[in-house]
Amino acid sequence: MKKLIVGNWKCNPATLREARQLFQGLAKFIKKHKNVEAVVCPPHVFLPGFNAKTATYKLGVQNIFWEDKGAFTGEVGPRMAKSSGASYAIIGHSERREHFGETNDTAQKRVRAALAAGLRVILCVGERTREGEAAAYASYVKEEVAEGLRGLPKSLLKHIAVAYEPIWAIGSDEPDTPQSTLEMAIYIRKTIADMYGRQLAQNFPVLYGGSVNGSNARVFLRDGGVDGLLVGRASLNAKEFGKIVEAAGSL
């Protein structure tokens, strides 16, 4: 299985000119590795200006709507994203849930729509805090996974990865530990095994996200039980993101 390294630019940068500069930097620092799939997810308005077919990485979007078209002001349909060059869609990110009222139910609708449009899905899950009983935050993550995948046929699971991002670690400079990430990756795969069977769950890709950088990427990939990384702030630095991809390629 290839390591999946995904850069989420969030609402950055402010201008198309800056975005082009960053794309050019990525082309310089991201080297191709047979065992790595690198994905860059800029704001969707920048997608048409870049051709991922000739790049060393693929493109994705940070969110999609669950309808292809219609009277939904401000939304981006999955077929729009696909036709603009996206291969992947991030769905259910904690910032979408917190700031825009997204729920497990709307995440599940987006997952279905993205898959129908031929996009690969990165479903984000993660607890808000580690305070209290472990069973409580584990149950929170379990529900996000179960509801996000609810009702999907087995055949579509090969187009999905789950990104575990503990909310308290995002942008905090205090990432989770590889040991804790390993435990959660096992728990996520157990949840999927209960839904779809052990064989499918064993090969199901789980990513880690939350203050990932060029210094800690390798240890998370080596010891954290994950198959890739969802990178936020560090993906806005072409050299740093290149180091993360390089770390994945060295394993």
C-alpha positions in Angstrom: 0.0 0.0 0.0 1.3 3.4 -0.9 1.8 6.0 1.8 -0.7 8.8 1.4 0.6 12.3 2.2 -2.1 15.0 1.9 -1.5 18.7 2.2 -4.5 20.8 3.4 -3.8 24.5 2.6 -7.1 25.5 4.4 -8.0 29.2 3.6 -4.5 30.0 2.3 -2.8 31.8 0.6 -4.6 35.0 0.0 -3.9 35.5 -3.7 -3.6 33.5 -6.9 -0.1 34.8 -7.3 1.0 33.4 -4.0 -0.7 30.1 -4.8 1.2 29.8 -8.0 4.5 30.5 -6.2 3.7 27.7 -3.7 2.8 25.3 -6.5 6.1 26.0 -8.2 7.9 25.4 -4.9 6.1 22.1 -4.5 7.2 21.0 -7.9 10.8 21.7 -6.9 10.7 19.9 -3.5 8.3 17.0 -4.0 10.1 14.1 -5.5 8.3 11.1 -6.9 8.5 7.9 -4.9 7.0 4.6 -6.0 5.6 4.0 -2.5 4.1 7.5 -1.9 1.0 9.3 -3.2 1.3 13.0 -2.6 -1.9 15.1 -2.7 -2.3 18.9 -2.4 -5.6 20.4 -1.4 -5.7 24.2 -2.1 -8.8 26.4 -1.9 -11.0 25.2 -4.8 -10.8 28.5 -6.6 -7.2 27.8 -7.4 -7.7 24.4 -8.9 -8.3 25.3 -12.5 -5.0 27.2 -12.7 -2.9 24.1 -12.2 -2.4 20.8 -14.0 -1.7 17.9 -11.7 -1.3 15.5 -14.6 2.3 16.8 -15.2 3.1 17.3 -11.5 4.6 15.0 -8.9 1.4 15.2 -6.8 -2.4 15.0 -7.3 -4.9 17.7 -6.4 -7.8 17.6 -4.0 -10.5 19.8 -2.5 -11.1 20.6 1.1 -14.9 20.0 1.0 -17.7 19.3 -1.4 -21.5 19.6 -1.4 -23.7 16.5 -1.7 -25.5 17.7 -4.8 -23.8 18.2 -8.2 -25.8 21.4 -9.0 -28.8 23.4 -8.0 -29.9 26.4 -5.9 -27.2 26.0 -3.3 -25.4 29.4 -3.2 -21.7 29.2 -2.3 -21.4 25.4 -2.6 -19.1 23.4 -4.8 -20.5 20.2 -6.3 -18.4 17.0 -6.5 -18.5 16.9 -10.3 -17.4 20.5 -10.4 -14.4 19.6 -8.3 -13.6 16.6 -10.4 -13.8 18.6 -13.6 -11.5 21.2 -12.2 -8.7 18.7 -11.6 -9.4 17.2 -8.2 -8.8 13.5 -7.5 -9.5 13.7 -3.8 -11.9 15.3 -1.4 -11.4 16.0 2.3 -14.7 15.5 4.1 -15.8 16.1 7.7 -12.7 18.1 8.8 -13.1 19.3 12.4 -12.9 23.0 11.3 -15.9 22.4 9.0 -17.8 20.7 11.8 -16.9 23.5 14.3 -17.3 26.6 12.2 -19.9 25.6 9.7 -22.2 23.2 11.6 -21.3 20.0 9.7 -22.4 16.8 11.3 -21.9 13.1 10.9 -25.0 13.0 8.8 -23.9 15.7 6.3 -20.4 14.1 6.2 -22.0 10.8 5.2 -24.0 12.5 2.4 -20.8 14.2 1.1 -18.9 10.9 1.2 -21.5 9.3 -1.0 -21.6 12.2 -3.4 -17.9 12.4 -3.7 -17.6 8.7 -4.5 -20.4 8.9 -7.1 -18.4 11.6 -8.9 -15.3 9.5 -9.0 -13.4 11.3 -6.2 -11.3 9.5 -3.6 -12.4 10.4 0.0 -10.4 11.4 3.1 -12.9 11.2 5.9 -11.7 13.2 9.0 -12.4 12.1 12.5 -11.0 13.0 15.9 -11.9 13.8 19.5 -12.0 17.3 21.0 -10.2 16.5 24.2 -8.4 13.6 25.9 -9.8 14.6 29.3 -12.0 12.1 31.1 -12.4 8.3 30.4 -10.7 6.9 27.4 -13.9 5.1 26.5 -15.6 8.4 26.0 -13.3 9.9 23.4 -12.9 6.5 21.7 -16.7 6.2 21.4 -16.8 9.7 19.9 -14.3 8.7 17.2 -16.1 5.4 16.6 -19.4 7.2 16.0 -17.8 9.6 13.4 -16.3 6.6 11.6 -19.4 4.5 11.7 -21.8 7.3 10.6 -19.4 8.6 7.9 -19.3 5.1 6.3 -22.8 4.0 7.1 -24.6 2.1 4.3 -21.7 2.1 1.9 -21.1 -1.1 -0.1 -17.8 -2.9 0.5 -16.7 -2.2 -3.1 -16.5 1.5 -2.4 -14.3 1.3 0.7 -11.2 1.0 -1.5 -11.7 4.6 -2.4 -11.7 5.9 1.1 -9.1 6.7 3.8 -9.9 7.8 7.4 -7.8 10.6 8.7 -7.5 10.6 12.5 -6.9 14.2 13.7 -7.2 14.8 17.4 -8.7 18.3 17.5 -6.6 19.4 20.4 -3.4 18.7 18.4 -4.3 20.6 15.3 -2.0 23.7 14.9 -0.9 23.4 18.6 2.7 22.3 18.1 1.8 19.5 20.5 1.1 16.4 18.3 -0.2 13.1 19.6 2.3 10.4 20.4 2.9 7.6 17.9 1.9 5.1 20.6 -1.5 6.8 21.2 -2.0 7.1 17.4 -1.2 3.4 17.0 -3.9 2.6 19.6 -6.5 4.8 17.8 -5.5 3.4 14.4 -6.2 -0.1 15.7 -9.5 1.0 17.2 -10.6 2.7 14.0 -9.8 -0.5 12.0 -11.7 -2.6 14.6 -14.7 -0.3 14.1 -14.4 -0.9 10.3 -14.0 -4.7 11.0 -17.2 -4.7 12.9 -19.0 -3.1 9.9 -17.3 -4.8 7.0 -15.2 -7.7 8.2 -11.6 -8.2 9.4 -10.0 -8.8 6.0 -11.1 -5.4 4.6 -10.2 -3.6 7.9 -6.7 -4.9 7.9 -5.9 -3.2 4.7 -7.9 0.0 5.3 -5.8 3.1 5.1 -5.7 5.3 8.3 -3.9 8.6 8.3 -2.7 10.8 11.1 -3.0 14.6 11.3 -2.3 17.2 13.9 0.9 19.3 14.0 2.8 17.0 11.6 6.1 18.4 10.3 9.3 17.3 8.6 10.8 16.3 12.0 8.1 14.0 13.3 6.6 12.6 10.0 8.8 9.5 9.9 8.2 8.4 13.4 4.4 8.6 13.0 4.6 6.6 9.8 7.0 4.1 11.3 5.5 3.6 14.8 2.0 5.1 14.7 0.2 2.3 12.8 -0.8 4.7 10.0 -0.6 4.6 6.3 -0.2 8.3 5.7 -0.5 11.9 7.0 -2.9 14.8 6.7 -0.7 17.9 6.9 -2.0 21.4 7.6 0.4 24.3 8.3 3.5 22.5 7.1 2.0 22.0 3.7 2.2 25.8 3.1 6.0 25.5 3.2 7.1 23.7 0.0 10.4 22.6 1.5 8.9 21.3 4.7 6.2 19.4 2.8 8.8 18.0 0.6 10.7 16.7 3.7 7.5 15.0 4.8 7.0 13.3 1.4 10.7 12.3 1.5 10.3 10.8 5.0 7.4 8.7 3.7 9.4 7.6 0.7 12.3 6.4 2.9 10.1 3.8 4.6 
